[in-house]
Amino acid sequence: MYILDEVDAALDLSHTQNIGQLLRTRFKGSQFIVVSLKEGAIDKSVRATELETGKVVSIFQHHKGAVLSIDTHPIYDHVMLTSGMDGQIVIVNIDTNECIQQFKNHQKFVTKALFSPDGKYIVSTSYDHSVNIYKCVEEKAHEVQNYIIPTYELVDTKTYNGACESLCITVSPEDSNVYTAVVGVREDNYLHYIDLIDGYPELNINMNLNGDNWVSFTPMNLVPSPDHKYILCCTDNKSGRTILFRNHSNAQPRIFYGAQIDEFTNPRCCFHSNGQYVFITSNDYSICVFEIPTAKLVKKLYGHKAIVRDIAFIEPSEEYSNGLLLSCSYDKTIRVWN
């Protein structure tokens, strides 16, 4: 049984006067991306940081408000996608720091924007109660650099009764060639599955096993399992409930209890790449490690001195044979768990 042990390294970012707010997976070999939030004021920047040293190597400033999410293109690793409190989503060339495209179709802040796993679509969710779908309409070579620049346009909008809080993109169980956006909405007991194909058909799955319409929690964070058979859902329920849903179903094979969560929390979760463990943030500044087959809390990772804002798992490699868990916190550190 493989369990992450004590913190391997703590990258102190206090010299930048920024608190790591969100982070995503690794890119460009030894770097990862972190969104920063300046103490006492909005920083509005995205920073690329060296994994080994914590050194900031690039700063991207393309938003007029705090950046809320980041993603990197699944094929072209020089292309980054960000969303922010300014209601915009922005596509940026990481190598040149150029803005490729900006979209201001949302009327309120954009909680998340993601590329589909094939890079053909972008999906964004917002507190304006809408989900926007963008399709790649052109891929052309850069005039100077030797790489491809994709171009997108808005093709569809879905509207809901509440603020769109969470988003992930998974694979349809009926057709492995079809990608599906999964959206969680406030004051709504359904998960909304939107197929990313022409017509963008939608399937609404009631999260309540008894079929009623009582809303007892908000799906705060949605993450697909490595094999895309399941969706892990962090809730804001005071019981600390985190639910493992079967993809395209309200079946709940596992429910995890043990993380400290409340209605004011923004819990985050991720899977170990072996599919046997999940990691969930907790209000006591720890990261809870749960074993999926038993749903047992097997370890709590302590080290942060403030709320853990996000976590991400880096798959095993020659350099890190067991993979790495990255966590960032309002204590101004990014911790690397090995």
C-alpha positions as CSV (number, residue, x, y, z in Angstrom):
1,M,0.0,0.0,0.0
2,Y,1.5,3.3,-1.1
3,I,0.8,6.3,1.1
4,L,2.3,9.8,0.7
5,D,4.6,10.5,3.7
6,E,5.7,13.8,5.2
7,V,6.3,16.9,3.2
8,D,9.2,16.5,0.8
9,A,9.8,20.2,0.2
10,A,8.1,23.5,1.0
11,L,8.5,26.2,-1.6
12,D,8.2,29.5,0.3
13,L,6.7,32.2,-1.9
14,S,6.5,34.9,0.7
15,H,9.2,36.8,-1.0
16,T,6.8,37.5,-3.9
17,Q,4.2,38.8,-1.4
18,N,1.7,36.5,-3.0
19,I,-0.3,33.6,-1.8
20,G,-0.7,30.6,-4.0
21,Q,-4.4,30.4,-4.8
22,L,-4.7,27.7,-7.4
23,L,-2.3,25.4,-9.2
24,R,-2.5,23.0,-12.1
25,T,-0.5,20.2,-13.4
26,R,3.2,20.3,-14.4
27,F,4.4,21.8,-17.7
28,K,7.7,22.5,-19.5
29,G,9.5,19.7,-17.6
30,S,10.3,21.2,-14.2
31,Q,7.8,24.0,-13.9
32,F,4.2,24.3,-12.7
33,I,1.7,27.1,-12.8
34,V,0.3,28.9,-9.8
35,V,-2.3,31.6,-9.5
36,S,-1.4,34.3,-7.0
37,L,-3.4,36.5,-4.7
38,K,-1.6,39.4,-3.2
39,E,-2.1,39.9,0.6
40,G,-4.6,42.6,1.0
41,A,-5.1,43.3,-2.7
42,I,-5.9,41.4,-5.9
43,D,-2.7,40.5,-7.8
44,K,-4.5,39.4,-11.1
45,S,-1.4,37.4,-12.2
46,V,-0.5,33.9,-13.1
47,R,3.0,32.7,-12.4
48,A,5.1,29.9,-13.7
49,T,7.3,28.5,-10.9
50,E,10.2,26.0,-10.9
51,L,9.3,22.9,-9.1
52,E,12.8,22.4,-7.5
53,T,13.5,25.9,-6.3
54,G,10.2,27.8,-6.2
55,K,11.7,30.5,-8.4
56,V,9.2,32.5,-10.4
57,V,10.3,32.3,-14.1
58,S,7.3,33.9,-15.8
59,I,4.5,36.2,-14.9
60,F,1.3,36.4,-17.0
61,Q,-0.9,39.5,-16.5
62,H,-3.9,39.3,-18.9
63,H,-6.8,39.8,-16.6
64,K,-8.4,42.9,-14.9
65,G,-9.5,40.9,-11.9
66,A,-8.4,37.9,-9.8
67,V,-7.7,34.7,-11.8
68,L,-9.9,31.9,-10.7
69,S,-8.8,28.9,-12.8
70,I,-6.0,27.8,-15.2
71,D,-5.6,25.0,-17.6
72,T,-3.0,24.0,-20.2
73,H,-3.8,22.7,-23.7
74,P,-3.6,18.9,-23.9
75,I,-1.7,18.9,-27.1
76,Y,0.0,22.2,-27.4
77,D,1.8,22.8,-24.1
78,H,2.6,26.4,-25.0
79,V,-1.1,27.3,-24.8
80,M,-2.7,28.2,-21.5
81,L,-6.3,29.0,-20.6
82,T,-7.3,31.2,-17.7
83,S,-10.6,32.5,-16.3
84,G,-11.2,35.4,-13.9
85,M,-13.3,37.6,-11.8
86,D,-13.4,40.1,-14.6
87,G,-15.8,37.8,-16.5
88,Q,-13.2,36.9,-19.1
89,I,-11.5,33.8,-20.3
90,V,-8.1,34.3,-21.9
91,I,-5.9,32.0,-24.1
92,V,-2.2,32.8,-23.7
93,N,1.0,31.7,-25.4
94,I,3.2,30.6,-22.5
95,D,6.4,30.9,-24.5
96,T,5.9,34.5,-25.7
97,N,3.5,35.8,-23.0
98,E,1.2,36.9,-25.9
99,C,-2.6,36.9,-25.6
100,I,-4.0,34.7,-28.3
101,Q,-7.7,35.3,-27.7
102,Q,-9.9,37.0,-25.0
103,F,-13.6,36.3,-24.6
104,K,-16.0,38.5,-22.5
105,N,-19.2,36.6,-23.0
106,H,-20.0,36.1,-19.3
107,Q,-21.6,38.8,-17.2
108,K,-20.1,37.8,-13.9
109,F,-16.9,36.1,-12.8
110,V,-15.9,32.9,-14.5
111,T,-15.4,30.1,-11.9
112,K,-13.7,27.7,-14.3
113,A,-12.6,27.2,-17.9
114,L,-11.2,23.9,-19.3
115,F,-10.0,22.5,-22.5
116,S,-11.5,19.2,-23.6
117,P,-9.0,16.3,-23.6
118,D,-8.6,16.6,-27.4
119,G,-8.3,20.3,-27.4
120,K,-11.2,20.8,-29.7
121,Y,-13.4,22.5,-27.2
122,I,-13.3,25.0,-24.3
123,V,-16.0,25.0,-21.6
124,S,-16.5,27.8,-19.1
125,T,-18.8,28.2,-16.1
126,S,-19.9,31.4,-14.5
127,Y,-21.9,33.0,-11.6
128,D,-24.1,34.5,-14.3
129,H,-25.8,31.1,-14.3
130,S,-24.4,30.2,-17.7
131,V,-22.1,27.6,-19.3
132,N,-20.3,28.6,-22.6
133,I,-19.0,26.2,-25.1
134,Y,-16.2,27.3,-27.6
135,K,-15.1,25.2,-30.5
136,C,-11.7,25.2,-32.2
137,V,-12.3,26.6,-35.7
138,E,-8.7,27.0,-36.9
139,E,-5.2,25.8,-36.2
140,K,-2.4,27.8,-37.9
141,A,1.3,28.1,-37.7
142,H,2.8,31.0,-35.8
143,E,4.3,33.6,-38.2
144,V,7.7,33.5,-36.4
145,Q,7.8,30.6,-34.0
146,N,7.6,27.0,-35.1
147,Y,4.4,25.9,-33.4
148,I,0.6,25.8,-33.9
149,I,-1.8,28.4,-32.5
150,P,-5.5,27.2,-32.1
151,T,-8.4,29.7,-32.6
152,Y,-11.8,29.2,-30.9
153,E,-15.3,30.7,-31.3
154,L,-18.4,30.6,-29.1
155,V,-20.9,27.9,-30.4
156,D,-23.4,27.3,-27.6
157,T,-24.6,28.6,-24.2
158,K,-26.5,26.7,-21.5
159,T,-28.4,28.6,-18.8
160,Y,-29.4,27.4,-15.3
161,N,-31.3,28.7,-12.3
162,G,-28.3,29.1,-10.1
163,A,-24.6,30.1,-10.2
164,C,-22.4,27.5,-11.9
165,E,-19.9,26.5,-9.3
166,S,-18.0,23.5,-10.6
167,L,-16.9,21.8,-13.8
168,C,-15.0,18.9,-15.1
169,I,-14.7,17.2,-18.5
170,T,-14.9,13.4,-18.8
171,V,-15.4,10.7,-21.4
172,S,-18.9,9.5,-22.3
173,P,-19.4,5.8,-21.1
174,E,-21.5,5.2,-24.2
175,D,-18.9,6.4,-26.7
176,S,-15.2,6.8,-25.8
177,N,-14.8,9.3,-28.7
178,V,-17.3,11.7,-27.1
179,Y,-16.2,14.1,-24.3
180,T,-18.7,15.3,-21.8
181,A,-18.7,18.4,-19.6
182,V,-20.1,17.9,-16.1
183,V,-21.5,21.0,-14.4
184,G,-22.4,21.6,-10.7
185,V,-24.9,24.4,-10.0
186,R,-25.8,26.2,-6.7
187,E,-29.4,25.6,-5.4
188,D,-29.7,22.7,-7.8
189,N,-29.8,18.9,-7.0
190,Y,-28.7,17.9,-10.5
191,L,-25.4,17.3,-12.2
192,H,-25.6,18.5,-15.8
193,Y,-23.9,16.4,-18.4
194,I,-23.3,18.2,-21.7
195,D,-21.9,16.1,-24.7
196,L,-19.4,18.1,-26.7
197,I,-20.8,17.1,-30.1
198,D,-23.0,18.9,-32.6
199,G,-26.2,20.0,-30.9
200,Y,-24.6,19.7,-27.4
201,P,-27.2,17.4,-26.0
202,E,-27.7,17.5,-22.2
203,L,-28.5,14.9,-19.6
204,N,-29.5,15.9,-16.1
205,I,-28.7,13.4,-13.3
206,N,-30.5,13.8,-10.0
207,M,-27.8,13.5,-7.2
208,N,-30.5,12.4,-4.7
209,L,-30.9,8.6,-4.7
210,N,-34.5,8.8,-3.6
211,G,-35.4,11.0,-6.6
212,D,-36.7,14.0,-4.8
213,N,-35.6,17.6,-5.5
214,W,-34.3,18.6,-2.0
215,V,-31.1,20.5,-2.2
216,S,-28.8,19.6,0.7
217,F,-25.4,20.6,-0.7
218,T,-23.6,22.3,-3.5
219,P,-21.2,20.4,-5.7
220,M,-18.1,22.6,-5.0
221,N,-15.5,20.6,-7.0
222,L,-15.8,17.9,-9.6
223,V,-12.9,15.6,-10.7
224,P,-13.1,12.5,-13.0
225,S,-11.3,9.4,-12.0
226,P,-8.2,8.3,-14.0
227,D,-10.3,5.8,-15.9
228,H,-13.2,8.2,-16.3
229,K,-15.7,5.7,-14.8
230,Y,-16.4,7.9,-11.8
231,I,-16.8,11.6,-10.8
232,L,-15.5,12.7,-7.4
233,C,-17.7,15.5,-5.9
234,C,-16.7,17.7,-3.0
235,T,-19.7,19.2,-1.2
236,D,-20.2,22.0,1.2
237,N,-22.2,19.8,3.5
238,K,-21.2,20.2,7.2
239,S,-20.8,16.4,7.5
240,G,-17.7,16.6,5.4
241,R,-19.3,14.4,2.8
242,T,-17.4,13.8,-0.5
243,I,-19.3,11.6,-3.0
244,L,-17.9,9.3,-5.6
245,F,-20.6,9.1,-8.4
246,R,-20.6,6.7,-11.2
247,N,-20.2,8.5,-14.5
248,H,-23.6,9.4,-16.0
249,S,-25.4,8.0,-13.0
250,N,-26.5,9.0,-9.5
251,A,-25.1,5.7,-8.1
252,Q,-22.8,6.4,-5.2
253,P,-20.3,3.5,-4.8
254,R,-18.4,5.4,-2.1
255,I,-18.9,8.3,0.3
256,F,-15.9,9.7,2.1
257,Y,-16.3,11.3,5.6
258,G,-13.5,12.8,7.7
259,A,-12.5,16.1,6.1
260,Q,-13.6,19.2,7.9
261,I,-15.9,21.1,5.6
262,D,-18.6,23.8,6.0
263,E,-20.8,26.0,3.8
264,F,-18.1,28.7,3.6
265,T,-15.4,26.2,2.4
266,N,-14.0,25.7,-1.1
267,P,-12.9,22.1,-0.7
268,R,-10.7,20.6,-3.4
269,C,-9.9,17.0,-4.3
270,C,-7.9,14.9,-6.7
271,F,-7.1,11.2,-7.4
272,H,-3.9,9.4,-7.1
273,S,-3.0,8.2,-10.7
274,N,-3.3,4.6,-9.6
275,G,-7.0,5.1,-8.9
276,Q,-6.7,3.7,-5.4
277,Y,-6.6,6.9,-3.3
278,V,-8.3,10.3,-3.2
279,F,-7.0,13.4,-1.6
280,I,-9.4,16.0,-0.1
281,T,-8.6,19.3,1.6
282,S,-9.8,20.0,5.1
283,N,-10.5,23.1,7.2
284,D,-7.9,22.1,9.7
285,Y,-5.2,22.9,7.1
286,S,-4.5,19.3,6.4
287,I,-5.0,17.0,3.3
288,C,-7.0,13.9,3.9
289,V,-6.0,10.7,2.2
290,F,-8.8,8.1,1.6
291,E,-8.5,4.6,0.4
292,I,-11.1,4.1,-2.3
293,P,-11.9,0.4,-1.9
294,T,-12.7,0.8,1.8
295,A,-13.6,4.6,1.9
296,K,-11.4,4.8,5.0
297,L,-9.3,7.8,6.0
298,V,-5.8,6.3,6.1
299,K,-3.7,9.4,6.6
300,K,-3.8,13.2,7.2
301,L,-1.0,15.2,5.7
302,Y,0.0,18.1,8.0
303,G,2.4,20.9,7.1
304,H,0.4,23.9,6.0
305,K,-0.4,26.7,8.4
306,A,-3.5,28.1,6.7
307,I,-6.3,26.8,4.4
308,V,-5.1,24.6,1.6
309,R,-6.5,26.3,-1.5
310,D,-5.8,23.6,-4.1
311,I,-4.1,20.3,-4.8
312,A,-2.9,18.5,-7.9
313,F,-1.3,15.1,-8.5
314,I,1.5,14.7,-10.9
315,E,1.7,11.2,-12.5
316,P,4.8,9.0,-11.8
317,S,7.8,9.5,-14.0
318,E,11.4,8.4,-14.2
319,E,12.3,11.3,-11.9
320,Y,9.4,10.7,-9.4
321,S,8.6,7.0,-9.5
322,N,5.6,7.3,-7.2
323,G,4.3,10.6,-8.5
324,L,4.0,13.9,-6.5
325,L,1.1,15.6,-4.7
326,L,1.3,19.4,-4.9
327,S,-0.6,21.6,-2.5
328,C,-0.8,25.4,-2.2
329,S,-2.2,27.4,0.6
330,Y,-2.9,30.9,2.0
331,D,0.2,30.4,4.1
332,K,2.2,31.5,1.0
333,T,3.8,28.1,0.5
334,I,3.5,25.3,-2.1
335,R,4.3,21.9,-0.7
336,V,5.5,19.0,-2.6
337,W,4.6,15.6,-1.1
338,N,6.6,12.6,-2.2
